[in-house]
Amino acid sequence: MKRRLALASVAALSFTASLRPWGSGYLAVVAFAAAVAAVRGERRPARAAALMAVAWLGLAVPALEGTFLSVWWSLPALVALNSVAWAVAGAAHAFAANRGGGSTLWLLPLLVVAAEFVASRRWLWGDAAFSLLAYTQADTPLRYLASLTGSSGPALGVALAGGALVALVTGPRWTAGALLVSIATLSLAAYVVPAGTDAGSVRVAVVQSAQGQVARLLMPFDEGLMARVVAPYVALTAEAAAAGAELVVWGETVLPEGSAAVEGPWVNALRAAPAVVAGRVERAVDGLYNSVFAWRGDGLELVSRKQALVPVVEAVYAAGEPSEPFSVQGARLAALVCLDSLHGELSRESVRRGADLLVYLTDDTFAGRTATPLVHLRTAILRAAETGRAVVFANESGPSAIVSPTGKVLALSRAREAGVVITDVPLMRGSTPYVAFGDWLGTLALSAVLAVLALTARRPPCDVS
């Protein structure tokens, strides 16, 4: 058991490295290979569950560590709750393997993809639903698989590659070949599928003031403080406009709270660009919303409300409904907020409604210098690859980014530094297979493992004493 636990720990460390700024998604392949080696041959479901839960810690820590700085008890609670999916996958693997349920090199990848698929179903778990494995591949070519399948494609790609790595070292070699051929087939399918039609471009800038949340909360009570908070927006927005920006995007809840038009220095900041999209806490008749407003020279217009609310932390807010894309500077734009980026079905619905550009507004100041803001950016990159739409990711504290319709980062800011990110953003029309059919691969993986478990349940277990 000590050897298996050591391998599971290697998997956790490699997963963690794959999500760090200095790491690479390719390390996730090494991590999954170590997880395969840890549970291969393990016939006790409880042990296999524990080993897979340990491996999953490597994904959970960088993704969730920022929450510890905001609500300290949330990190252990979230880790414990969400480790269940991988633990169940490990237990199911041991259960099936103990009854001759097939090769670990094939079965474990399918089980993990099925577990991630179930864990990310918002209709089942609400806004607490999420998966993580696919986001390790935001910086590798495996992200292209997302256009076919959603997050299950990259997750299966890294899992099969990990299984292939184990097979290359320990055998059988033909299994390694078969696993690699499977990945190549999926990749070829993603490559030959039409990427959509070009609908022109718009020059977009993201203004990142990198100011603290406390100053923005207190500014309504101090005119001098408000002037100091607004000043960077005026200067940076003017700088963006001077560089040719047609659309400027600010972060989440930047505008002062309210339900009416802004006044005073904020008007000067908004007028500095042809069009501005910005976040605001909106006090409406039916509740408090985390909303997005557009300025097109003649006042603010409500364009969308945050749909996925952070459990507990955002209990005071009401959830918004899906909204129609709005036209600004020739683009059909869908604006989403913060946690919305974690749920692929929200961006999919926006594209199905006609969006040719996706904009995410967020503020990860609470996460400090942890890896959580970078993991958040990775979710937006995958949303771009899934939908075939460029993504503008405006993070008040950084990093902010503009991402191409294939998930390539076109422009990137530094975290915790004020500045402007600006580039020409391609607009796309058409539909990827994921937009058209949803995450069909996750459904298929879940169906396959349920069938395997149902068949093997009829067989007597071998002696594991």
C-alpha positions as CSV (number, residue, x, y, z in Angstrom):
1,M,0.0,0.0,0.0
2,K,2.9,2.4,0.7
3,R,4.0,2.1,-3.0
4,R,0.5,2.8,-4.2
5,L,0.1,5.8,-1.9
6,A,3.5,7.1,-3.1
7,L,2.3,6.9,-6.7
8,A,-1.0,8.6,-5.9
9,S,1.1,11.4,-4.2
10,V,3.2,11.7,-7.4
11,A,0.0,12.0,-9.3
12,A,-1.2,14.8,-7.0
13,L,2.0,16.7,-7.2
14,S,2.1,16.4,-11.0
15,F,-1.5,17.5,-11.3
16,T,-0.7,20.5,-9.1
17,A,2.2,21.4,-11.3
18,S,0.1,21.2,-14.4
19,L,-2.1,24.0,-13.2
20,R,0.6,26.3,-11.9
21,P,1.9,29.3,-13.9
22,W,5.3,27.6,-14.2
23,G,3.8,24.2,-15.1
24,S,2.4,22.6,-18.2
25,G,-0.6,20.6,-19.2
26,Y,1.7,17.8,-20.3
27,L,2.4,17.1,-16.7
28,A,-1.2,16.0,-16.3
29,V,-0.4,13.1,-18.6
30,V,2.4,12.1,-16.2
31,A,0.0,12.6,-13.3
32,F,-2.7,10.3,-14.8
33,A,-0.1,7.7,-15.6
34,A,0.9,7.7,-11.9
35,A,-2.7,7.4,-10.9
36,V,-3.2,4.4,-13.2
37,A,-0.1,2.8,-11.7
38,A,-1.4,3.5,-8.2
39,V,-4.7,1.6,-8.7
40,R,-3.7,-1.0,-11.2
41,G,-4.1,-4.3,-9.6
42,E,-5.8,-2.9,-6.5
43,R,-8.8,-5.1,-5.8
44,R,-10.1,-3.4,-2.6
45,P,-12.7,-0.6,-3.5
46,A,-12.0,1.4,-0.3
47,R,-8.3,1.6,-1.0
48,A,-8.8,2.4,-4.6
49,A,-11.2,5.2,-3.7
50,A,-8.7,6.6,-1.2
51,L,-5.9,6.5,-3.8
52,M,-7.9,8.3,-6.5
53,A,-9.1,10.9,-3.9
54,V,-5.4,11.6,-3.1
55,A,-4.6,12.0,-6.8
56,W,-7.5,14.4,-7.2
57,L,-6.1,16.7,-4.5
58,G,-3.5,17.8,-7.0
59,L,-6.2,19.3,-9.1
60,A,-8.3,20.7,-6.3
61,V,-5.6,22.6,-4.4
62,P,-4.5,25.1,-7.1
63,A,-8.1,25.5,-8.3
64,L,-9.6,26.2,-4.9
65,E,-6.8,27.5,-2.7
66,G,-7.8,31.1,-3.3
67,T,-11.1,30.4,-1.5
68,F,-9.2,29.8,1.7
69,L,-8.3,33.5,1.8
70,S,-11.9,34.5,1.5
71,V,-13.8,31.9,3.6
72,W,-11.2,29.8,5.4
73,W,-13.4,26.7,6.0
74,S,-14.5,26.6,2.3
75,L,-11.3,24.9,1.1
76,P,-11.4,21.7,3.2
77,A,-15.2,21.5,2.7
78,L,-15.0,21.9,-1.1
79,V,-12.1,19.4,-1.4
80,A,-13.9,16.8,0.8
81,L,-17.2,17.2,-1.1
82,N,-15.8,17.2,-4.6
83,S,-13.2,14.4,-4.1
84,V,-16.2,12.0,-4.0
85,A,-16.4,11.8,-7.8
86,W,-12.8,10.5,-8.2
87,A,-13.2,8.3,-5.1
88,V,-16.3,6.7,-6.6
89,A,-14.4,6.2,-9.9
90,G,-11.6,4.4,-8.0
91,A,-14.0,2.2,-6.0
92,A,-15.9,1.3,-9.2
93,H,-12.6,0.4,-10.9
94,A,-11.6,-2.0,-8.1
95,F,-15.1,-3.5,-8.1
96,A,-15.0,-4.2,-11.8
97,A,-11.4,-5.3,-11.9
98,N,-12.1,-7.7,-9.0
99,R,-14.6,-9.4,-11.3
100,G,-12.6,-9.3,-14.5
101,G,-14.1,-6.1,-15.7
102,G,-11.4,-5.2,-18.3
103,S,-8.1,-3.5,-18.6
104,T,-7.3,-0.7,-16.2
105,L,-5.7,1.2,-19.1
106,W,-9.1,1.6,-20.7
107,L,-11.5,1.3,-17.8
108,L,-10.0,3.9,-15.5
109,P,-10.0,6.7,-18.1
110,L,-13.6,6.1,-18.9
111,L,-14.5,6.0,-15.2
112,V,-12.8,9.3,-14.5
113,V,-14.4,11.0,-17.6
114,A,-17.8,9.7,-16.5
115,A,-17.1,10.9,-12.9
116,E,-16.1,14.4,-14.1
117,F,-19.1,14.5,-16.4
118,V,-21.5,13.7,-13.6
119,A,-19.7,16.1,-11.2
120,S,-20.1,19.0,-13.7
121,R,-23.8,18.6,-14.3
122,R,-25.4,21.9,-13.1
123,W,-28.9,20.5,-13.2
124,L,-27.8,17.9,-10.7
125,W,-25.5,19.8,-8.3
126,G,-26.5,23.4,-8.9
127,D,-23.8,26.1,-9.0
128,A,-21.5,23.9,-6.9
129,A,-21.1,21.6,-9.9
130,F,-17.6,21.5,-11.5
131,S,-14.9,19.4,-13.0
132,L,-11.2,20.1,-13.3
133,L,-9.2,17.6,-15.4
134,A,-10.0,19.2,-18.8
135,Y,-8.6,22.6,-17.7
136,T,-5.1,21.2,-17.4
137,Q,-5.1,21.0,-21.2
138,A,-5.8,24.7,-21.8
139,D,-2.2,25.2,-23.0
140,T,-1.9,21.9,-25.0
141,P,-3.4,20.8,-28.4
142,L,-5.8,18.5,-26.5
143,R,-8.0,21.6,-25.8
144,Y,-9.1,21.4,-29.5
145,L,-11.0,18.3,-28.6
146,A,-13.4,20.5,-26.7
147,S,-15.0,21.7,-29.9
148,L,-16.2,18.2,-30.5
149,T,-17.3,17.2,-27.1
150,G,-17.0,19.9,-24.5
151,S,-14.8,19.3,-21.5
152,S,-15.0,15.5,-21.7
153,G,-12.8,15.4,-24.8
154,P,-9.7,17.0,-23.3
155,A,-10.3,15.0,-20.1
156,L,-10.4,11.7,-22.0
157,G,-7.4,12.7,-24.1
158,V,-5.2,13.3,-21.1
159,A,-6.5,10.1,-19.4
160,L,-5.9,7.9,-22.4
161,A,-2.4,9.4,-22.9
162,G,-1.6,8.6,-19.3
163,G,-2.8,5.0,-19.8
164,A,-0.6,4.8,-23.0
165,L,2.4,6.0,-21.0
166,V,2.0,3.2,-18.5
167,A,1.5,0.7,-21.3
168,L,4.7,1.8,-23.0
169,V,6.7,1.2,-19.8
170,T,5.0,-1.9,-18.5
171,G,3.1,-3.3,-21.4
172,P,1.2,-4.5,-23.3
173,R,2.7,-2.3,-26.1
174,W,-0.3,-3.0,-28.4
175,T,-2.5,-1.4,-25.8
176,A,-0.3,1.7,-25.8
177,G,-0.7,1.8,-29.6
178,A,-4.4,1.5,-29.4
179,L,-4.8,4.2,-26.9
180,L,-2.6,6.6,-28.9
181,V,-4.6,5.8,-32.1
182,S,-7.8,6.6,-30.2
183,I,-6.4,10.0,-29.2
184,A,-5.2,10.6,-32.8
185,T,-8.6,9.8,-34.2
186,L,-10.3,12.2,-31.9
187,S,-7.8,14.9,-32.7
188,L,-8.1,14.4,-36.4
189,A,-11.9,14.7,-36.1
190,A,-11.5,17.9,-34.2
191,Y,-9.1,19.2,-36.9
192,V,-11.3,18.5,-39.9
193,V,-14.5,19.8,-38.4
194,P,-15.3,23.2,-39.9
195,A,-14.3,26.0,-37.5
196,G,-17.2,28.3,-38.4
197,T,-17.4,31.3,-40.7
198,D,-15.5,34.6,-40.4
199,A,-17.8,37.4,-39.4
200,G,-15.2,40.2,-39.3
201,S,-13.4,41.6,-36.2
202,V,-13.6,44.2,-33.5
203,R,-10.8,45.9,-31.7
204,V,-11.2,45.2,-28.0
205,A,-9.4,46.4,-24.9
206,V,-9.5,45.2,-21.3
207,V,-8.9,47.8,-18.6
208,Q,-7.4,46.3,-15.5
209,S,-7.0,48.8,-12.6
210,A,-5.7,46.2,-10.1
211,Q,-7.3,48.2,-7.2
212,G,-8.4,46.6,-3.9
213,Q,-11.9,45.7,-3.3
214,V,-12.0,47.7,0.0
215,A,-11.4,51.0,-1.9
216,R,-14.3,50.3,-4.3
217,L,-16.6,49.4,-1.4
218,L,-15.8,52.6,0.5
219,M,-15.8,55.0,-2.4
220,P,-19.5,55.9,-2.2
221,F,-18.9,57.4,1.2
222,D,-15.8,59.5,0.3
223,E,-15.7,61.7,-2.8
224,G,-11.9,62.0,-2.6
225,L,-11.6,58.2,-2.5
226,M,-14.0,57.9,-5.4
227,A,-12.0,60.3,-7.5
228,R,-8.8,58.2,-6.8
229,V,-10.6,55.0,-7.7
230,V,-12.1,56.4,-10.9
231,A,-8.8,58.0,-12.1
232,P,-7.2,54.8,-13.5
233,Y,-10.3,53.9,-15.4
234,V,-10.4,57.4,-17.1
235,A,-6.7,57.2,-18.0
236,L,-6.6,53.6,-19.1
237,T,-9.8,53.8,-21.0
238,A,-8.6,56.9,-22.8
239,E,-5.3,55.1,-23.6
240,A,-7.3,52.1,-25.0
241,A,-9.4,54.4,-27.2
242,A,-6.3,56.2,-28.4
243,A,-4.9,52.8,-29.5
244,G,-8.0,52.2,-31.6
245,A,-10.2,50.2,-29.2
246,E,-13.8,50.1,-30.4
247,L,-14.9,48.3,-27.3
248,V,-13.5,48.5,-23.8
249,V,-14.3,45.9,-21.1
250,W,-14.0,46.6,-17.3
251,G,-14.2,43.9,-14.6
252,E,-16.9,42.6,-12.3
253,T,-18.8,45.1,-10.0
254,V,-16.6,48.0,-11.0
255,L,-19.4,50.6,-11.3
256,P,-20.9,51.9,-8.1
257,E,-23.9,50.0,-6.8
258,G,-27.4,51.1,-7.9
259,S,-30.1,50.7,-10.4
260,A,-30.0,54.2,-12.1
261,A,-27.5,55.9,-14.3
262,V,-24.0,56.7,-12.9
263,E,-23.0,60.3,-12.3
264,G,-19.9,62.4,-11.7
265,P,-16.4,61.1,-12.5
266,W,-17.7,57.7,-13.8
267,V,-19.3,59.4,-16.7
268,N,-16.0,60.9,-17.8
269,A,-14.5,57.4,-17.6
270,L,-17.3,55.9,-19.7
271,R,-17.1,58.6,-22.3
272,A,-13.5,58.0,-22.9
273,A,-14.3,55.1,-25.3
274,P,-16.8,54.5,-28.0
275,A,-18.4,51.6,-26.0
276,V,-17.8,50.1,-22.6
277,V,-19.0,46.9,-21.0
278,A,-18.7,46.9,-17.2
279,G,-20.0,45.0,-14.1
280,R,-22.2,46.5,-11.4
281,V,-24.1,45.4,-8.3
282,E,-27.7,46.0,-9.4
283,R,-30.5,46.8,-7.0
284,A,-33.6,45.8,-8.8
285,V,-37.3,45.6,-7.6
286,D,-37.1,41.8,-7.4
287,G,-33.7,41.5,-5.8
288,L,-30.0,42.1,-5.8
289,Y,-28.0,41.0,-8.9
290,N,-24.4,40.8,-10.1
291,S,-25.0,42.4,-13.5
292,V,-23.3,43.6,-16.7
293,F,-24.1,47.0,-18.2
294,A,-23.2,48.5,-21.6
295,W,-22.4,52.1,-22.3
296,R,-22.7,53.2,-25.9
297,G,-22.5,56.9,-25.5
298,D,-26.0,57.7,-24.2
299,G,-26.4,56.0,-20.8
300,L,-26.1,52.5,-19.3
301,E,-28.1,49.6,-20.5
302,L,-28.6,46.3,-18.5
303,V,-27.4,43.5,-20.8
304,S,-27.1,40.4,-18.5
305,R,-27.1,39.1,-15.0
306,K,-24.8,36.5,-13.4
307,Q,-26.4,33.1,-13.6
308,A,-24.1,30.9,-11.5
309,L,-23.7,32.2,-8.0
310,V,-20.9,31.2,-5.6
311,P,-22.5,29.0,-3.0
312,V,-22.8,30.6,0.5
313,V,-20.7,33.6,-0.5
314,E,-23.2,35.0,-2.9
315,A,-26.4,34.0,-1.1
316,V,-27.6,37.6,-1.0
317,Y,-27.8,37.7,-4.8
318,A,-30.6,36.5,-7.0
319,A,-29.6,34.4,-10.0
320,G,-30.0,35.8,-13.5
321,E,-31.7,34.1,-16.5
322,P,-30.1,33.4,-19.9
323,S,-30.2,36.6,-21.9
324,E,-30.1,37.4,-25.6
325,P,-26.7,38.6,-27.0
326,F,-26.6,42.3,-27.6
327,S,-25.1,44.3,-30.5
328,V,-22.2,46.5,-29.8
329,Q,-19.7,47.8,-32.4
330,G,-20.8,45.3,-34.9
331,A,-20.4,42.3,-32.6
332,R,-23.2,40.1,-31.1
333,L,-21.9,39.9,-27.6
334,A,-22.8,37.6,-24.7
335,A,-21.6,38.9,-21.3
336,L,-21.2,36.4,-18.4
337,V,-19.8,36.9,-14.9
338,C,-17.2,35.1,-12.8
339,L,-18.4,31.6,-12.0
340,D,-20.4,31.5,-15.2
341,S,-17.2,30.5,-16.9
342,L,-17.1,27.2,-15.1
343,H,-20.3,26.0,-16.7
344,G,-19.9,25.2,-20.4
345,E,-23.7,24.9,-20.9
346,L,-24.0,28.7,-20.2
347,S,-21.6,29.7,-23.0
348,R,-23.2,27.0,-25.3
349,E,-26.6,28.5,-24.7
350,S,-25.2,32.0,-25.5
351,V,-23.8,30.8,-28.8
352,R,-27.0,29.0,-29.7
353,R,-28.8,32.3,-29.2
354,G,-26.5,34.0,-31.7
355,A,-23.4,35.3,-29.9
356,D,-20.3,35.7,-32.0
357,L,-18.1,36.9,-29.1
358,L,-18.1,35.9,-25.4
359,V,-17.1,38.3,-22.6
360,Y,-16.4,37.2,-19.0
361,L,-16.2,39.8,-16.2
362,T,-14.6,38.8,-12.9
363,D,-12.6,40.0,-9.9
364,D,-10.2,37.5,-8.4
365,T,-8.7,40.0,-6.0
366,F,-9.8,37.8,-3.1
367,A,-7.5,35.0,-4.3
368,G,-4.3,37.0,-3.8
369,R,-1.2,35.4,-5.2
370,T,-2.6,31.9,-5.4
371,A,-3.0,29.9,-8.6
372,T,-6.8,30.2,-8.5
373,P,-7.0,33.2,-10.9
374,L,-4.9,31.4,-13.5
375,V,-7.1,28.3,-13.2
376,H,-10.1,30.6,-13.7
377,L,-8.5,31.9,-16.9
378,R,-8.1,28.3,-18.1
379,T,-11.9,27.8,-17.8
380,A,-12.4,30.7,-20.2
381,I,-9.9,29.3,-22.6
382,L,-11.7,26.0,-22.8
383,R,-15.0,27.9,-23.3
384,A,-13.5,29.5,-26.4
385,A,-12.3,26.2,-27.7
386,E,-15.7,24.5,-27.1
387,T,-17.8,27.2,-28.8
388,G,-15.5,28.4,-31.6
389,R,-15.9,31.9,-30.2
390,A,-13.3,34.4,-29.1
391,V,-13.3,35.2,-25.4
392,V,-12.6,38.4,-23.6
393,F,-11.6,37.6,-20.0
394,A,-11.6,40.8,-17.9
395,N,-10.3,40.2,-14.4
396,E,-10.1,43.3,-12.3
397,S,-7.0,42.0,-10.4
398,G,-5.6,40.0,-13.4
399,P,-4.6,38.1,-15.3
400,S,-6.9,39.4,-18.0
401,A,-6.7,37.9,-21.5
402,I,-8.2,37.9,-25.0
403,V,-8.5,34.4,-26.4
404,S,-8.9,33.3,-30.0
405,P,-11.8,31.0,-31.1
406,T,-9.4,28.0,-30.9
407,G,-8.3,28.8,-27.3
408,K,-5.0,30.5,-28.2
409,V,-4.2,33.4,-25.9
410,L,-3.8,36.5,-28.1
411,A,-3.1,39.0,-25.4
412,L,-2.4,38.6,-21.7
413,S,-1.9,41.0,-18.8
414,R,0.2,40.5,-15.7
415,A,-1.6,39.8,-12.4
416,R,-1.9,42.6,-9.8
417,E,-0.7,45.3,-12.2
418,A,-2.7,48.1,-13.7
419,G,-2.8,48.2,-17.5
420,V,-4.5,47.7,-20.8
421,V,-4.8,44.5,-22.9
422,I,-5.8,45.3,-26.5
423,T,-6.0,43.4,-29.8
424,D,-8.2,42.8,-32.8
425,V,-10.7,40.1,-31.9
426,P,-12.1,37.7,-34.6
427,L,-15.9,37.3,-34.7
428,M,-17.2,33.9,-35.7
429,R,-20.5,32.4,-36.8
430,G,-21.6,28.8,-37.1
431,S,-21.7,25.9,-34.7
432,T,-19.2,23.5,-33.3
433,P,-20.3,19.9,-32.7
434,Y,-20.3,20.7,-28.9
435,V,-22.6,23.7,-29.4
436,A,-24.9,21.5,-31.6
437,F,-24.9,18.3,-29.6
438,G,-23.6,19.1,-26.1
439,D,-21.2,16.8,-24.2
440,W,-22.1,13.6,-26.0
441,L,-18.8,12.0,-25.1
442,G,-19.5,12.3,-21.4
443,T,-22.9,10.7,-21.8
444,L,-21.2,7.9,-23.8
445,A,-18.5,7.3,-21.2
446,L,-21.1,7.2,-18.4
447,S,-23.3,4.8,-20.3
448,A,-20.2,2.6,-21.1
449,V,-19.1,2.3,-17.5
450,L,-22.6,1.7,-16.2
451,A,-22.8,-1.2,-18.7
452,V,-19.5,-2.6,-17.6
453,L,-20.4,-2.4,-13.9
454,A,-23.8,-4.0,-14.5
455,L,-22.2,-6.9,-16.4
456,T,-19.4,-7.5,-13.9
457,A,-21.8,-7.3,-11.0
458,R,-23.1,-10.7,-12.1
459,R,-19.7,-12.3,-11.8
460,P,-18.4,-13.6,-8.5
461,P,-15.5,-11.6,-7.0
462,C,-12.0,-13.1,-6.8
463,D,-10.4,-13.7,-3.5
464,V,-8.8,-10.5,-2.2
465,S,-7.7,-11.7,1.2
